[in-house]
């Protein structure tokens, strides 16, 4: 079967055509996260004829993934997600050039990974990864399609490359700290959100007008309601907290690891002090040193930083031990 036959129904659209299909064939998309959002996005972007995809995810396939990640099979359990995804996708789409990177996105590798891509799709499951991606995409002028899904609700938005960043729309992440593991999630919800991510990505790559950059779509499966709005005029915050890499911690930094020993036997840095978030309010910390706040996903570190900022501390940095 020829490539024209494969994409005939898509090429028939006047907003795609042969020229648009050729544009997709030369496009390079970076996808961070091969889970509930990444699986449908991967499938639809590969199916649409995107020529090159770089996939980053450090996790392996688990049985609990299969209800919402239909790209994987029972026989994939225990395999790296990026390798299982590459095997299934290249079998279905032989022309696809898929680079599988079985490591987490970090503040160290983000800039180089983004620099090689025409568009970035955020399917990560930590706030640290999402904000790291947004910061670097905003700096490099690379479009970012970011999404989140939890329980029966989720959203997808287009950021950067002339549109406001994720920080402009969400100066602070949600306070709940809930995850799919703690709260649960419906499989069709993440499938729908991931498909919307792919649709937004294709519209950006094809140069459609109006652009989905600066647009948010929210999906409420509990009430079966779809809504959206534009945020083109959202202002970039002046006081955002930066995520740093572990090896950028300096000797003079005052490091606080918010994780208890039962959560992490080894502290985030040799000089780190163990201190739970609830005890932070009673502490008098040095104001002449950078304070580095560490936790697993970045959620507690962000909340701690906001507390300290309100008390007059202004030299703060965040470290998320697991960024995807």
N, C-alpha and C positions, 0 to 999 in steps of 0.2 A: 504493500500500500504506500502510495506517495505521500509526502508531507502535505501536498495540496488536499488530498482526500482526507487525511487525518483532521485537518483544521478547516474543512470546507464550510461547516455551519458557522464558524466564527468569522471566517473571511467574508462570508456573505453579508455580514453587518457593515453598513456604510461607514460606521465609526471605527472599524478595524481595517477591512480590506487587505489586499496583498501587501501594501506598504506597511501597515500596522503589524501584520504577522511577521514580516521581515524584521521589524523593530524589536518585537518580542524575542525573536531568535537570537539576537545579539545582546540581549539584556542580561545583567548579572544581579541577582537578588541575594542578599544575606538574610538568612532566617535564624534567629536565636531562639532555641527551644523547639524540641521535636515531640511535644506532648499534645494535649487536647486541642490547643489552638494551632500548633505547628502542623499536625497531621493533615487536617483538611486544607490548610493553606498550601502546604507542599503539593498535595494531590492536584489541586486546581491550578496552581501555577505551572506545574510540570505538564498537566493536561492541556493548558492553554498554549504551550510551546515556548515558555521562557527557556532560553538556551543554557543558562548557567546559574546554578544555585549553590551557595555555600551554606552548609547546615552546621550549627554549633549546638552541642548538648553533651554534658558529661554523664548522663544517666543511662541505666540499662532498662530494658523492658521488664516490667513486673506484671503479675497477673491482675492486680488492681487497676492497671492502666487500660485493660482491653475493652472495658465497657464504653470508653469515650475516645479511644485512639484506634479506630478501625484499620489504620494502615498496618498495624502489627497483628501477628497471628500467635496462637498458643505456642507454636514451635519457636517463636522468637524470644520467649521468656529467658532472661539471663544474658541476652545479647546486648551490646551497645545500641542504643536507639538509632544513632546516626548510621551505623552499618546496616541494621535491619531496614531502615528507611531507604538507604541507597539501593539495596538489593531489590526491594519491591518496586521502587520507582523506575529504576533503569530497566527492569524486566518489562514494565508497561510502556516506558518511553525511552527507547534505545538511544535517541539523539541527545538526551539530557546529559549535560556535564555537571555532575553533582560532587562537590567536595565535602567529605565528611570529616568534621573536626570534633573529636570526642573529648573536648575540654570546655570548661566554663568560660563565659565572657567575664573579663576582668577590666579594671581601669588601665591595665598595662597593654592588653591586646586589642582593646576596642578600636582605637584609632586606625590601626593597620587593617583590621578586618573591614571596617566601614569604608576605608579609602578605595578598596578594590570593587565596591558595589555601586550600582546605580540606584538602588533602593534597599532599605532595611525594613524587615518585618520582625516585630517584637512579639514573640510567643513565650517569653520567659515567665517564671513563676515567682520572682522576687522583685521587690520595689527597687532594689539596688541596680539590678540589670536594666530595668526600664529607664531609670534616671541616668545611668551611665550611657546607655544608647542615645537618649535624647540629648544629653550634653554634647556628645561627640558629633552626632548628626547635625545639631544646631551650629556647631563650630565649623563643620566641613560643608554645610549647605547640601546635605543629603536628605532626601525625603524619608520619613519614618512613619510606618503604619503600626501603631501600638494598640494593644487590646488587653482586656481583663475579663474573666468570667468566674463567677462564684455563686454557688447555690443555684438559683434559677434566673440570675440577672447578670448582664455583662454589657460592655461597650467596646466600640472600636473607633479610633480617631486617626486623622492624618496630621502629622506634625512636621515642623522644620522645613528647610528649603524654601524660605520666603514666608512660611506660616509660623505662628507662635510655637514654642516648644512645649513639651509635656509639663515642664515646670510652670509655664504661663497659665495653663489650664488647671493644673493641680499643684499649687505652691507647696502643699503638704499632702502626703499620701493618706489614705483612710486610716483612722485610728484603731480599727478593730483588730488588726493583725491576724484575721482569720485566713485560712488557706483551704484549698480543696480537700486536704487531708483532715482538717479539723471541722469544717462546716459541711463538706460534701459538694457535689456539683452534678447537674444533669448532663448526660452525654450529648443530647441534641442541642443543648445551649452552646457548648463549646464548638460543636460542629457548625452551627449557624454563625457564630462570631468569627471562627476561622475562615469560613467561606466569605464573609463580608470583608475580612482582611484581604483575601486574595482578590476580590472584586475591586477594592480600593487601590490595591497595588497595580492591577492591570490598567485601571483608568489613569493612574499617574504615569506609568510607563508609556502609555499610548498618547499622552498629552491631551486628554479629554478636558472639555470646558463645559461646566465649571469643574474646577479641580476639587478632589476630595481632601486636599490639604487645607486645614482650617475647619474641618467638618467633623462632628462627632455623631455617631449613631448609637443609641441605647436600645437594648433588647430586654424586655421583661417577660420571661416565659411563664411566670406565675399568673400574670394577668393577660398574657398573650398580646402585649402592646409593644409597638415599635415607635420610637421617637428620635428626634435629632435636632441639632442646632449648629450654627457656625460660630466660631470664636476668633475670627480674623483680627480683631482689634485687642485681643487679650495682651496685657503687658507682661514682659519678662520680669520676674521678681528680682529684687536687688539683694536678697539675703538667703539665697539657696545654700544648702549644705552639700559639699563635694564629697564623693566617695573616693577613697585612695586605696592604693595597693599595699599589701603588707610590707613589702620591701622598701616602701617610701617612708616608713616610720623612722623618725630620727631619735638620736639619743636623748635630746632635750624634751621630747614629747611626753606629756602626761597621758598615759594610756589607761583607759578603763574598759575592762571586759565585762559586759552586762550579763553574760551567760554564767549560770552556776556550774560548779565542778561536775555535777551529775549530767549536765548537758554537754559539756566539753571538758575533758580531763586536762587538756593542754590549753593554756591561755593563748590569746591571739598574738602576744609579743612577750619576750622575756621579762620586760619591766612592767607588764600590765598588772593593774590592781583589779581584783574581783570586787564588783559592787553591783548589787541588784538595782534595777530601775527605781523601785519604790523607796530605796534608801538615799537616792541622789539628792533629794530636797534638803536633807540635813547636813550635807557635806559642804565644806568651804574649800574650794579648789583654787589652785594658782591661776591668776589672770595674766601672768607674764609668760606663760608657756602655751603651746598649742595643745588642746585637749582632743585626743582621738578616742572616739566612742565605738565600741565593737559589739556586734551581735551576729546571729546567724544570717538573717535575711536583710538587715538594715532597718527594719521596722522599729525595734526598741531603740536603736542608736539614734534614729531620727527624732523620736519622741524625747529622748534624753537631751539631744542637742537643742530642741525647741525650748525645753525647760531652762536649760542653762543660758540660752540667749535672752530669755525674758528676765534673767537675773543679772544681765550685764556682761556675760561672757561672749566674746566675739571672735575668738580664734579657735574654731572648731572644725573637725573633720570626722568623717564616718568611715568605718571599715565593716563590710559585710563578708563574713568568712565564706559563705556560699552565695555566689552572685547569680547563678542560674539554677 
